[in-house]
Amino acid sequence: VVARNMVGNSISQAVMRWRTTQGADERMRRAADLMVLVGVSAITVIDNFMTGLVVGMVAAMGLFIRDQSRSVLRRVQFGDLCHSLRIRSGQAREKLSQHGREIVVVEAEGVLFFGTMDRLLIQIDRLAEQARTLVLDLRRVSDIDHTACQLLRLSTRRYRRAGCTLVLSHIASERPLFKRMQGHGIEAELPLDYWFADLDVALEYAENELLQRHGQTDTGLAGLPLAESDLASGLNADQVSILAAFLRQRTIAEGQLLFRQGEAGASLFVLSRGAISIRLAGANAASKRLTAIGPGTVFGEMALITGAPRSANAFADSDCDLFELDRPSFDSLQARHPEIAVAILQRISVRLSDRLRDRTIQIGELLRE
């Protein structure tokens, strides 16, 4: 009866937490806590309460020492190899390649408390010396205590004085971690504008800041002439003028659907002004962003080449100006100006190769997780 009254409810709650926990590491932690509770209960029944209490204290201390000794720094990546899903113009990509190491992504895991947070910040401090934007990825952080939050607040202030901006990723408002950190006052030092729901959006913010620092505006809103687009890359002024005659200009408003997943398509687009998100439809009306298009970027080219149905939805994130090249116009261009058509196909193949390489890198990162 004593054992049931003391730990029975705790065991039920621990089972529920274990069943609802996501992630292998966190489930193992929950399972260890559950085993301690079950062990204390069993020993109390078999022997006596004091024996169970001693065993429980020893087991809890062992788990604490284990958590204390584990490194919470899972991985460090730099912005020259780790990119957001936004597809950018050639000039912007070159800037990101040259200065990408100004962006540092630090992925933490486990529980952040006074011991683990102190060690994590010691490692981060060295990275912050060379970074201008430091992204702290919290996707695998299950909990954080008050002391860790205060250490993070102090570090945020110190980084800002040194010219480095700290941003958080995977800290969506529905996560308990969000409420915990907000309750501990981190928002006072690090406003919610720097809290992002996933790493993709955090990286896009960091890349935009980098491009602005180096005089390259590529936030998705500035206009870009056809001559500076990927489609016209390598063409001279006369060839660009010829190409423009075969393109149809289009304008769509913010929030408008450009094309729908599964519908027939036979044209490619070049974004001149604005921002387009390519999203894959999911269950329960949910969608996942596959990529984001910036000015000067070619997209939808597979429909022009193969005539296959659209593989995803394209939504306007802002008011957009586009150029459209459909199949009849391309056939006419190929017949009258084959050298321009060949140059366009070469550019498309290069862009497809770049995207395939990026996806291969992303798949490699996923396989290492």
C-alpha positions in Angstrom: 0.0 0.0 0.0 2.8 2.4 0.9 4.6 1.6 -2.4 1.4 2.1 -4.4 0.6 5.4 -2.8 4.0 6.8 -3.1 5.1 5.9 -6.6 2.0 4.4 -8.3 0.8 7.7 -9.7 4.3 8.7 -10.7 4.7 5.4 -12.6 1.5 6.1 -14.5 2.6 9.6 -15.4 6.1 8.3 -16.4 4.6 5.8 -18.7 2.5 8.5 -20.4 5.5 10.7 -20.8 7.5 7.9 -22.3 4.7 7.0 -24.7 4.3 10.6 -26.0 8.0 11.4 -26.2 9.6 11.9 -29.6 13.2 11.0 -30.4 15.2 8.0 -29.4 17.5 9.7 -27.0 14.7 11.3 -25.0 12.7 8.1 -25.0 15.7 6.3 -23.4 15.9 9.0 -20.7 12.2 8.6 -20.0 12.6 4.8 -19.9 15.5 5.1 -17.4 13.4 7.3 -15.1 10.5 4.8 -15.4 12.8 1.9 -14.5 14.0 3.8 -11.4 10.4 4.3 -10.2 9.5 0.7 -10.9 12.6 -0.5 -9.0 11.9 1.7 -6.0 8.3 0.4 -5.9 9.3 -3.3 -6.2 12.0 -3.1 -3.6 9.6 -1.3 -1.2 7.2 -4.1 -1.6 9.8 -6.9 -1.4 11.9 -5.5 1.4 11.0 -2.1 3.1 10.6 1.6 2.4 14.1 2.6 3.5 15.8 0.1 1.2 13.8 1.3 -1.7 14.5 4.9 -0.8 18.3 4.3 -0.8 18.2 2.4 -4.0 16.2 5.1 -5.7 18.6 7.9 -4.5 21.6 6.0 -5.7 19.9 5.3 -9.1 18.9 8.9 -9.5 22.4 10.1 -8.7 23.8 7.7 -11.3 21.4 9.1 -13.9 22.3 12.6 -12.9 26.0 11.9 -13.3 25.4 10.3 -16.7 23.5 13.4 -17.9 26.1 15.7 -16.5 28.9 13.8 -18.2 27.3 13.7 -21.7 28.1 16.3 -24.2 25.0 18.3 -25.4 26.8 19.6 -28.4 25.7 17.3 -31.2 27.0 19.0 -34.4 28.4 22.2 -35.7 27.8 23.4 -39.3 28.8 26.5 -41.3 26.8 28.6 -43.7 29.1 27.8 -46.7 27.8 24.2 -46.7 24.6 24.4 -44.7 22.0 26.4 -46.7 18.3 27.3 -46.3 15.8 26.0 -48.9 15.6 29.4 -50.6 17.0 29.3 -54.1 19.0 32.5 -54.8 20.4 34.3 -57.7 23.9 33.5 -58.9 25.4 36.6 -57.4 23.8 35.9 -54.0 25.1 32.2 -54.1 28.6 33.5 -54.8 28.4 35.8 -51.8 27.1 33.0 -49.6 29.9 30.7 -50.7 32.6 33.4 -50.0 31.3 34.5 -46.6 29.2 31.6 -45.5 31.4 30.8 -42.5 30.1 33.9 -40.9 27.0 31.8 -40.2 27.5 29.0 -37.6 24.8 26.4 -36.8 25.2 24.7 -33.4 22.9 21.7 -32.8 22.3 20.9 -29.1 20.6 17.8 -27.6 19.4 16.5 -24.3 18.6 18.5 -21.2 20.2 22.0 -20.7 20.9 22.8 -17.0 23.6 24.6 -15.2 26.4 22.0 -15.9 25.6 21.1 -19.5 24.7 24.6 -20.5 28.0 26.0 -19.1 30.0 23.4 -21.1 28.0 24.1 -24.2 28.5 27.9 -24.0 32.3 27.4 -23.5 32.3 25.6 -26.9 30.0 28.1 -28.5 32.1 31.0 -27.3 35.0 29.9 -29.6 32.7 29.7 -32.6 31.1 33.1 -31.8 34.5 34.8 -32.2 34.4 34.2 -36.0 30.6 34.2 -36.5 28.3 37.1 -37.3 25.2 35.0 -36.9 25.0 32.1 -34.5 22.1 29.7 -34.9 21.3 27.5 -31.9 19.3 24.5 -33.1 17.1 23.2 -30.2 15.2 20.5 -32.1 16.7 17.7 -29.8 16.7 19.7 -26.6 14.0 18.3 -24.4 14.2 20.6 -21.4 16.0 23.7 -20.0 16.1 24.9 -16.4 16.2 28.5 -15.0 20.0 28.6 -14.5 20.6 27.5 -18.1 18.3 30.2 -19.3 20.1 32.9 -17.3 23.4 31.7 -18.7 22.0 31.9 -22.2 20.7 35.5 -21.5 24.2 36.6 -20.4 25.8 35.0 -23.4 23.3 36.6 -25.8 24.2 40.0 -24.4 28.0 39.3 -24.7 27.7 38.0 -28.3 25.7 41.1 -29.3 28.4 43.4 -27.9 31.0 41.4 -30.0 28.9 41.9 -33.2 27.4 38.4 -33.3 23.6 37.8 -33.4 22.2 34.7 -31.7 19.0 33.2 -33.1 17.1 30.1 -32.0 15.7 27.4 -34.3 13.1 24.7 -33.7 11.5 26.7 -31.0 7.9 26.7 -32.2 5.3 28.3 -29.9 3.5 25.0 -29.4 6.5 23.4 -27.9 6.7 23.1 -24.0 10.3 24.3 -24.4 9.1 27.6 -25.9 6.9 28.3 -22.9 9.6 27.2 -20.5 12.2 29.6 -22.0 9.7 32.4 -22.3 8.8 31.9 -18.6 12.4 32.2 -17.6 12.7 35.6 -19.3 15.0 34.9 -22.3 12.6 37.0 -24.4 13.8 40.1 -22.5 17.3 39.7 -23.9 16.5 37.8 -27.1 13.2 39.0 -28.6 10.8 36.6 -30.3 11.8 38.0 -33.7 14.9 35.8 -33.3 13.0 32.6 -32.4 12.2 30.5 -35.5 10.1 27.4 -35.9 12.7 25.4 -37.9 16.2 25.6 -39.1 15.3 26.4 -42.7 13.7 29.8 -41.7 16.5 30.6 -39.3 19.1 30.0 -42.0 17.1 32.1 -44.4 17.2 35.0 -41.9 20.9 34.5 -41.3 21.6 34.4 -45.1 19.6 37.6 -45.7 21.6 39.4 -43.0 24.9 38.2 -44.5 23.9 39.4 -48.0 22.9 42.8 -46.7 26.1 43.2 -44.8 28.0 42.5 -48.1 25.9 44.8 -50.2 23.9 42.1 -51.9 20.1 42.6 -51.7 18.4 39.2 -52.2 15.6 39.1 -49.7 13.0 38.1 -52.3 11.4 41.6 -52.7 13.8 43.5 -54.9 13.3 43.4 -58.7 15.9 41.8 -60.9 16.1 42.3 -64.7 15.9 39.4 -67.1 19.6 39.9 -68.1 20.7 39.1 -64.6 18.6 36.0 -64.2 19.8 32.4 -64.3 17.9 31.9 -67.6 19.8 34.6 -69.4 23.2 33.8 -67.9 25.9 33.7 -70.6 23.7 35.6 -73.2 24.8 38.9 -74.7 22.5 41.9 -74.8 21.1 41.2 -78.3 20.3 37.6 -77.3 18.6 38.7 -74.1 16.4 41.0 -76.2 15.5 38.1 -78.5 14.7 35.9 -75.6 12.5 38.5 -74.0 10.3 38.5 -77.1 9.4 34.8 -76.5 8.6 35.3 -72.8 5.2 36.2 -71.4 5.2 38.6 -68.4 2.9 37.7 -65.5 2.0 39.2 -62.2 0.5 37.4 -59.2 -0.6 38.8 -55.8 0.6 37.7 -52.4 -0.9 34.4 -51.3 -2.0 33.4 -54.9 -1.4 29.9 -56.2 0.8 29.9 -59.3 0.3 26.2 -60.1 -1.1 23.2 -58.3 0.4 19.9 -57.4 -0.6 17.2 -60.0 -1.9 19.6 -62.7 -0.6 19.5 -66.2 2.2 21.9 -67.0 4.3 22.8 -70.0 6.2 26.0 -69.1 9.0 27.3 -66.9 9.1 30.5 -64.9 11.7 33.1 -64.1 11.0 35.1 -61.0 11.8 38.8 -61.5 10.4 40.3 -58.3 9.0 38.8 -55.1 9.2 35.4 -53.5 7.7 32.0 -54.3 7.5 29.0 -52.0 7.3 25.5 -53.4 5.2 23.4 -51.0 4.3 19.7 -51.0 0.7 19.0 -49.9 0.4 16.8 -46.9 -2.3 15.3 -44.7 -5.0 17.4 -43.0 -4.4 20.3 -45.3 -0.8 20.6 -44.0 2.1 21.4 -46.4 5.9 21.3 -46.2 8.1 23.9 -47.8 10.4 22.1 -50.2 12.2 25.2 -51.5 11.8 29.0 -51.7 12.4 30.9 -54.9 14.2 34.3 -55.1 14.5 36.8 -57.9 16.4 35.6 -60.9 15.7 32.0 -60.3 14.3 29.5 -62.9 11.7 27.0 -61.6 9.1 24.7 -63.1 11.6 23.6 -65.8 10.9 19.9 -65.6 7.3 20.5 -66.9 8.8 22.3 -70.0 11.3 19.6 -70.6 9.3 16.5 -69.9 5.7 17.7 -69.9 5.2 15.9 -66.5 2.5 17.1 -64.1 3.5 19.6 -61.5 5.1 17.8 -58.5 4.2 20.5 -55.9 2.3 23.7 -55.3 3.7 27.1 -55.9 2.5 30.0 -53.7 3.4 33.6 -53.9 4.9 34.8 -50.6 4.6 38.4 -51.8 3.5 40.3 -54.9 5.5 38.8 -57.7 6.5 39.6 -61.3 7.5 36.6 -63.5 8.5 35.7 -67.0 6.9 32.5 -68.4 8.3 30.4 -71.3 5.8 27.8 -72.5 6.5 24.9 -74.8 5.2 26.4 -78.1 7.3 29.5 -77.5 10.4 27.4 -76.7 9.9 25.3 -79.8 9.7 28.5 -81.9 12.8 29.9 -80.2 14.6 26.6 -80.9 13.7 26.8 -84.6 14.6 30.4 -85.1 17.5 30.8 -82.7 18.9 27.4 -81.8 22.0 28.8 -80.2 19.9 30.6 -77.6 17.8 27.5 -77.0 20.9 25.4 -76.5 22.3 28.0 -74.0 19.0 27.9 -72.0 19.1 24.1 -71.9 22.7 24.2 -70.7 21.8 26.6 -67.9 18.8 24.4 -66.9 21.1 21.4 -66.7 23.6 23.2 -64.5 20.8 24.4 -62.1 19.4 20.9 -61.9 22.9 19.6 -61.1 23.3 22.2 -58.4 20.0 21.3 -56.8 20.7 17.6 -57.0 24.1 18.2 -55.3 22.3 20.2 -52.5 19.7 17.5 -52.0 22.5 14.9 -51.8 24.2 16.9 -49.1 20.9 17.2 -47.2 20.2 13.5 -47.5 23.7 12.8 -46.2 23.0 15.0 -43.2 19.8 13.1 -42.5 21.5 9.8 -42.7 24.0 10.9 -40.1 21.2 11.9 -37.7 
